[in-house]
Amino acid sequence: MDEIVKIAVEEYEKKPDGSWVCVKNSDVGTKLQRVIRVAPGMIFRKGVKFCGVDIAETLDKISAN
């Protein structure tokens, strides 16, 4: 199972409904050494996987710190 090891929270904006929207091109690095390119405008919701990873869950964890 893959997991996110590198993501820039400042490239995303949290919306009032709890979802996250990408605000600029973002490269997400994974444990399996993949790089996932995320385009501006893409929306992520917790529990929904994109390319095998839950981007919203990871952003929630990072932003809580």
N, C-alpha and C positions, 0 to 999 in steps of 0.2 A: 504494500500500500504506500502510495506517495504522500508526501506532506510538504507544506510550504516551509522553506528555510530563509527566504529573503523576499521581503515585500516592503515598499515605501508607503506608509500610511498617509503621508502628505499628498499622494497622488490620487486619493479617494476622498469622497465627502459622504458623511453619514446623513441620511435623510430621516425625517420625523417618523416614518413607518419602520425604521430599523434597518432598512436596506442601505447598501453602499453603492455609489456611482463613481466610476472612474472619471477623473477630470483632466488627465493628460496621459499620453502613452506611458504604459507601465510594464516593466519586465518582472515577472514573478519567478523566482528560482525555487526549485524543488529538491527534495532529498535525493531523488534519482537523477539529479543533475540535468533536469529539463529546464528550459526557459520558456515560460508562457507569456506571449505578448498580449496585453489587454489594451483595447482601444478606448479612447474617450467616449463616454456615453453608455458604456456597458454597465448594467445594473446587476448587483449580486445580493441574494437573500440567504440568510443562515439556513443551513440544511440542504441547499441546492449546490451540487458539485458542478464545477466547470473544469473540463480537462482532468477530471479525477480528484480535484481538490476543492475544499470549501473556503473560498476567498473571504466571504463575509464573516465566518466564524473566526478566521485568523485575524482579520482586521479588528473584530470586537475584542479579542484577547489582547492585542497590541495596544489598542487605544485605552484599555482599562488600566494599563500600567503607567 
